[in-house]
């Protein structure tokens, strides 16, 4: 029976965890053809989220939990959950109940039809006007400058096949967007739509600052186009400044020496050069920051506690009987004796125990041959 893992990043969701668990249990209980595990990743919550997870893990062995030592961010929490998941397919879903667990059977159905990635996309978005405009602008820029196609209104609520998980685990970068990496991998993808409901409890912890950082990280991680833009702007500024200076010099020295003052020359040249330097340095700093994060090679996350993971480990005992062919080959190839250095003696001959076994095997064969005759 195949196993499906459900990964849920958690940050200050103590009021939603039990409701989500009950809904997941109800949905998965109606699909008896699969085994299930619920992997909650507590991303350094400052409320009682982890004690609630401890309570659920004590009642249900299918509930597993990772407890980060501090807040590392949702993208890292998703990566941690997917990494430790052992299912044939992995479903990632938010803990705020805006992603309906009741959509999971439809996603599994598409997976059974051979789809590797099933992505849930929102039909309606209940956000402020500024956030909607920012989201549309981000996806427009990403689709223009990157080589991957990112669909607007998609979410982290998605199902991925085991081969997608294995490919995802080979991606080492630390500045990451989970949905962007999954889209970058390719594979056969289909979408299902849903109406996002409002949060039942609590407030969103994703501020505009975090969303802006996520957008900048996505742009610099998936495209080098900003560096090309800096080069293009630099070329344009250099071209127009050269044309302007080619006009200013003849006018100054051939027609009217007082039409352009010396100070105007200095101001134009310094302003243009300063603009080029600042634009290039600003864009390069974003990439240098990503390089810095990769070079320091810090772990993606630090797990403080693990619940119900060790219980699923299967310890296979070593076989008591070895393969007869391999055993016979070891006996035949074994040397009849070995020499060993001993203090006070030049050499000591030690009989190889394999020879004793070989002679016993030959004796048993001879004995059996006599009986057969």
N, C-alpha and C positions, 0 to 999 in steps of 0.2 A: 504494500500500500504506500503510495507516494506521500511525501511530507510537504506541507506548505507552511512557510514561515511568514509571520506578520510582524513587521518592524514598526514601532511607534516611538518617535522622539518625544521626550517629555521635559517641559520646563515650566514649573509652577502651575501644574494642572491637577492639583489634589482633588478639586471638586468635579473633575471630568473623568478621572481614571476609571472609577468603578462603573460609571454609566457606559463608558466605551467598552470596558471588559464584558459587561452583560450583553451589550449589543453584538459584540464579536462572537461571544459564546453562543448566542441565539442563532446567528447567521451560520456559523461553522457547524453547529449541531444539525442543521438541515442538509448538510453535505457529508454524508457518512462515508463516502468513497475515499476520503483523504484523512491523513493524520495532520495535526495542527500544533504549532507552537507560537506563543505570543511573546515577542521580545520587546520589552520596554527599555528605552535608553534614557536614564535620568541625567539630564545635562546640567548638573550642578544646581538643581532647584533649591530655592531658599525657603520654600514652604514645606509641607508634610507629604510631598509627592512620594518620596522613597519609602517612608513608613507604610503608606498605603500599598505600595508595590510589595513590600515585605509581607504584608498581611495576605495579599492575593497569592503570592508565591507559596506561602505556607498551606493554602487551601487547595491550590491547583498546580500540579507539576508541569502543566503546559505553559504556565506563566514563568517567563525568565526575565531577569532584569540585570542591566548594567548600570552601575552608579559611578558617574564621573567624579573626579576629585574637585572639579570646579566647572564653570560654564565654558565650554569650548565652541558652542554655536550649533545651530540646527544641522548645518551641512555635515559637520564632523560627526554628530550623533547619528545621522542617517548612515554615514559611511561605516561607523562602528557596528551598527545593527546588521547591516547587509554583510559585513565581513564575518561575523560570528554565526550568521544564519546557516543552517544545514539543510534547508528544504530544497526540493526539486524546483520550486518557484518561490519567489519572495515578493510579498506585498508590502509597500510602504504607505503609511497613512498617518495623518496628524492626530494629535490627542484632543484637539479642541472641539471635536464632533461636527466640524464643518464638512468633513469628508464622510459621506454616508457608508458605513460598513455593508449595508444592504446591496451595494453595487458589486461587491466581491464575487458573487456567483456568476454575474455576467462577464466579469473579467476572466474568471477561470474557464468559462465556456469558450471564449476566444482563444485562450491559451491552449485548450485541448484541440482546437482546430489548427494549431501550428503557428500561432502568433507568438513571437518571442518577447515583445514589449507591448503591454496594454496600458495606455495612458488615459487617465480621467481628466476631462476638460470641463471647465465651468461654463454653463450657459448664461448665467447671470453673475454679476460681480457686485456685491454690496459693500463698496468702498467709497471713500470720498472722491470728489472730482479730481483733486490734485494727484491722488494715488492712481486713479484710472489713467490720467494723462501720462503720468510718469511710467506706468507699465507699458502703455502703447508705444511711447517714445523709446523705451529700452528695447523692446522686441523689434521695432522698426530698425533701430541702429544695428542690433545684432544680426538681423537678416541681411543688412546691407554690407556689413564689413566682414562677417565671418563666413566660413565655408559650410557651416551646418545650418539646417533649417529648423528654427525654433518657432513653434506654434504658440500664438498668444492664448491666454486663458488656460493653459495647461498647468498642472499642479504636480506636487511630489507624490500624489496619490496614484500609484502605478504598480503594475505587476511585471516582474522581469523573470525570465527563465534562468535556469542554473548556468547555462553557458554565458549568459549576459553577466551574471554575478561573477563568474570566474574571470571574465575579461575586465570587469570593473575593478576587481581586486589587484590587477596588475598595474593600475594607474597610480603612481606614487605622489602626485602633486598635492601640496598642502593648501594652496589657495584654490578652492574648488566650489563649484555649484553642482549639486547632485543631479538635478534634471538636465543640466547642460552636458555633463559627462555621459549620461545615459543616451542622450540624443546624439552625441558625437560618436558613440560606438556603432551606430547604425542598427543592424538587425531589422527583422520584419516587425513593423509597428502598426498598430491600429488604435483608434480613439473611441472612448465612450463618453457620453455627455451626462452631466448631472446638474441639479440646481443646488448651489451651495446655501446651506442654512446659516443662520446667525449663530454666534457662540452662545452656548447654553449658560456657561458660567465663566467668570473671570474676564480679563482684558487681554488684548493682543500685546505681546512684548516686542513686536517688530516695529521699531520707531522708524521715522523717515531717515534718520542718520544711518541705521543698519541697512535699510533698503538701498540707500545711495552707495554705501560701501559694497553691498552685494552686486549692484549694477556695475560699478567700476571694476570690481574683481572679475566679473563675467566678461567684460569687454577686453580687459588686458590678458585674461587667461585663454581666450578663444580666438583672438585676432591680433595680428601685428599691424593692422591698418593705421592705428593712431600714429605709429612711427612714420609711416609713409605720408600721412597727412602733414606731419611736422616738416618732412622733407619738401613736400609740395609747397607748403606755405613759405618755407625758407627760400625756395627757388623763385616764387612769385615776388616776395619782398625784395630779394636781391635784384631781380629783373627790373622792377619798377624803380627801385632806388638808383640803379645804374642809368636807366633812361633819364630820371630826374637830374642826376649829376651830369650827364652828357648835355643836358639843356642848360644847366646852371653855369658850368665852366665856360662855354663859348660866350654866353651872355655877359658873364662877369669880365672876361679878358678881351673880348672882341667888340662888344657893343656898348654896354653901360656898366662900368665897374661898380656903380652904386645901386644897381637894381637888386642884387642879392648881396647881403652883407656877409662877412666872414662868419659871424655867429650863426647865421641861418644854415651855412654849410655844416658847421659842427653839430648843430641841433638835429638836422635831418639824418646825418650819418650815424650819430650816437643813438638816436631813437630807433632807427631801423635795426641796427646791430643788436641793441639791447632787447628788442622784441624777439628777434630770431633766437637769441641765446636763452631767454626765459621760456619760450614755447618748447624748445628742444629739451631743456633741462627738466621742465615740468612733466613732459610725457615720458622721458627716459627714467624719471624717478619712480614711476609706477612699475616699470619693468624691473628696475633694480631692487625694488621692495620684494617682488616675487622671487627674484633670484636669491635674495638674502634669506628668505624663508626656506628655500630649498637647500641652501648650502649649510645652514645651521643644523639641519637634519634632526629636528625635534620630533618626538612621537606625535602622531595625529591626535591622540587622546590618552588619558591615564584612567584606568578602571580601578575604582576603590573597592567595590564589592561585586560579587557574582552570585546570582541566585538560580538554583535548579539547572546549572549547566553541567556540573560534575556527575549528576545522577544519570545523565544520558550517555555517558562515556561507556563504551562496551570494551571490557577487558577480555581479550582472546587468550586462553591458556596455550602454552607451548605444546605442540603435539608430543605424545609419549612414544609413538612409534614412528620411526623414520622411514623414508621411502627405501624399499629393498634394493632397488637398482643403485641408488646413490650410496647406500651403505656398502654394498658389494664393491662398487668402484673405489671407494675410499680404502677398503681393505686391500684390494689388488694393487693399487698405486702406492700404498704405504711402504716405506723402506723397512727392511727386516730389523735394523737396529740403528741407533743414533749414538754418537759420542758426546760425552759431556765432561767439561773441565771440573775437576775436584781438587781442593787444596791438599797438597801433600802427594797427590797422584798425578801422573802425566795425563792419563785418559781413563775414563770409566765408560764401559760399554753398557748401555741400557737397552734392554729388550723392548721393542715397540709392542704395546698391548694389542695393537691391531693384528699382529702376526698370530697371537694366541687365538684371536677370534677367527682368523683365516683358517688356521689349522683345524679348529673345531668345526668350521663350516665344511672343509674338505672331508673330515672324518664322517660327518653326518651324511654327506652325499655318497661316500663309499659304502657306508652302512646300508643306506637305502637301496643302492645298486645291488648289493648282495641279497637283500630280502627280495627284490624284484626278480632275481634270477632263480 
